[in-house]
Amino acid sequence: LAKGSSSSSTSSPRFDWGLDRRHRFPLRQESVRTVFIQTENTPNPESIKFVPTNTVVLDNPDGTGHFLNKSDSMDEILKSPLAKELFKVDGVKAVYFGADFVTVTKYAEHKWQLMRPEIFSILMDFFENPDNKVLLDQPVITDTTILDDDDEVVAMIKELIEDRIRPAVQEDGGDIRYKAFDETTGMVTVQLAGSCVGCPSSSVTLKQGVENMLTHYIPEVKAVQALEEEEEGDHDEGVAETKSQKSYEERLRQAGIPFSD
């Protein structure tokens, strides 16, 4: 490679490791597309051009690119799943998508040597799937999407759930979704899904995992409760309705799990 350029690539084939932590062997082997990422310096020392080989980044009929700044509205950023991921890298200020390249611009105080590995990883993961689209017609909004009207506390709660809590819960076949935050009581309301629903240990997960992490990093959060649906075993009611989860102490006692602060 020429001076000022570098490249990285994914390996093929790649193993997809099972989520069951009791099995430490590859459950499935699949071939994936090999993507090489080359970098080129630009006249701006705060910008680097990332070029994925043999890849169409943005297929605009008129040949124009697409620019996004981290300060743009969340609706605009969410139209690009790739931009959303790149803006999670500490120091990324703006991204530009051309026909066959991505230019990333950083804030001056940040260092490329710390940012490049994470940017490489995001680009390779994204472009190795040819079905991924850089731009969508409509923004993708989820429970942890940080909206323009979210205050700082809600934004931090959503970020912790998405980046730290949800991956751990999903390892056990479940999921957790943000529902609400009451700033008066400091109560965060979440909803459990998948294997977490009806699981006795979900009480421990909520108390020792979710609540402890949120209260540790966000002083405004005082407690966490979950929403759960009643079973349709009550013939008088005949329907399931959502209710606030009982206190953690009660749920732990019902599950036969000793509770202590």
N, C-alpha and C positions, 0 to 999 in steps of 0.2 A: 504494500500500500504506500501511497505517496505520503510524504511528511505532512502532518496536520490532519491525516485521515486515520480512521480506525474502523474496525468491524467487529461484529459479534454475530453469533448464529445460534439457532436452536439445534438440538440433536434429534435425529430421527432414526429408528422409532423411539418413542418415549413411553415409559411405563406410567400407568395411572394407578397409583397406590390406593388400596381400599381404605375406607374410612374407619372400619372396625379395627381398633387399636390392638386387638388380640392377634391379628394377622399381620405380620410384617413381611409379606411377600407380594409381588405384583399380581393383582387379580385379573388384569386385562392388558393386552398389548395391542397397540394400534399405531398405524403409520400416520404421521402428521407432516404437514408441509414444512419444508426447511426454509427458514427465512434468515437472510444475512442483512445486518444493518450496518451501513457505512456512514461515516460522518465526514462532513466537510466544513472547514472554517468559513466564516463570512466576514465581511468588512467590519461588522459589529462584534466586538469581543464578548458581548453579552448574549449573542445568538449563535447557535450551532444548527447546521442543516443535517438531518438524519434521513438517509436514503435507504429504504428497504428494497432489496434487489428483486427484480421481476414482479413488482407489485404496483398496481394502480391505487394510489392513495385516494384521490378525489377525481371522479369522472364527471366533470362539468362540461356540458356540450360547448359552452363558450370559452372554455379553457381558463376561466377565472378561479382563483383560490378562495380560501375562507379563513378569516382571521378572528381569533377570540382572545380577549383579555380577561385575566382573572377577576377584574372588577366589573365585567359585564353581568347582566341580569342572569339569574339562575335558569330562567326559561331558555335563554340562548345557549348557555353552557350545556344544559341537559339534552340539547338536540345533537350533541356529539359525545357519545360514550367514551371515545378516546380522549377527548379534551378533559372530560370529567376526571378520568384517571390521572392524566398528566398533571392537572392542577393540584392533585393530592401530594405531589412531590414538593417538598419544602424548597422554596426558592423560585419555582416556575412562575413567571409573570405573564407570559403570553404564548400562544401557539398559532402557527400558520400552516394550513394544509394546502400543498400544491398538487399538481397532477401526479407526481411520483416521489414526493418528499414531504417531510414534516420539519418545520423550523421551530425550535424551542428557544424562547428568550427568557433569561433569568434576571433576577434583581442583582445589582452590582455587588452587594455585600456577600453573596453566596458563591461557593466554589464549584466549578464544573466537576472536579475529581470526586466530589461527594455526591453529586447529582446524577452523573452519567450512568452508573450501574443500574439505578432504579428506572431511569428513562429507557435504557436498553431493554430491561425486563418487561416493562409495560408495552413497548412497541412490538417486541417479539411475540408476546402472548396474544396481542391483538391481531397482528397480521398473519399469524400462522393459521388462523381460521378464515378462509376466504369468504365466508358468509357474513363476517362482521362489516358493518357499514360505519364509515367515519362520520357521516351526517345522516340524521333521521328526519323524517317529515314532521314528526311530533316529538316533544321532549318526553323522556322516560322519567316518570315521577313515582317514587316508592315511599314507604313509610318513613325512611330515614333521609329522604331528600331535604336538603336545607333550603327552605323557601325564603323569598325576599323579606317576608314579614316575621320570620322567626327571630326572637331575640337571642342574645349571646348564650344564655343558659340552655335554651332548647337546641340551639345549634351544636353545643358541646355534647349534650345528651345523645343526639342523633349520631354524631360522629363516633362517640365511644361505642354505641350499640353496633354500628356498621363495621367499624374497624377492629374492635377488640372483643366484644361480647358475642356477636352473631357467629363468627367463625368457630368459636369454641363450642357453642350450642349445636351448630350444624355437624360437628364431628360425631355427635351421638345421634344423628338422624332427626334432630328437631330444628326449630327455628323460633325466633323471638321478634316481635314487631312493636315498634313504638306506637303508642296510642295518644298519650296526652301528658301534660305537665301542669300541675296546679301550683302556681307561684305563691299562693297564700299558705298552703299547708306543706309545700315542698314535696308533694307526692308525685312520683312518676308512675304512670299506668302503662303496662305493656300487655301483649297477648302472646301466649305460647302456642306453638303449632307443632305438627308432626309427632315424634315420639315423646315430646315433653307433655302432651295433653294426657292427663290422668296418671302420670308417672309419680309415685310417691317421692322420689328423689328430686322432683322439680322444686319442691319447697326449699331444699338445701341449695339448689342452683340459684334460686331467686335471692335467698337471704345471704349466702356466703359468696356468691358470685356477682350477680347483677347489682344488688343493693350495695354491697361493700365497695365495688369498683366505682359506682356512680357517686356515692357519698364521699369517697376518698378524693376524687378528682374535682368534684363540683360541690362546694359547700352549701349551695342553695338547695340541693337535693337532700331530703331528710329520710325518705323511705320509698320503697317500690312495692306496688301491688300489681297483680295480674288479673286480667279478665278471663273468665272461663264460661263455657256454656253448660247449662244444666242438661242432664240426660233426659231423653224423652220417655222416662219411665213413669212420670206422674200423669196418670190418665185423666185426672181432673183438669190439669192444665192443657195437656195434649200438644204443647209446643215447647221448644227450647227457647230460653231467653237468657240474655247476657247479664251477668251480675258481677259486682266487685268481689274479688277474692277475699276470703277471711284473712285475719291477721296471720302473720307467719308463725307465731307461737301456736295458734290453734291448729294450723295445718300440719305443723311438725308433730304435735301431740296426736292428731288423728292418724298420722302415718306411723306412729310408734317410734318416732325419732326424738331422742333427748334434745332439748333446746337449752342453750346458754348464750348469753351475750358475749 
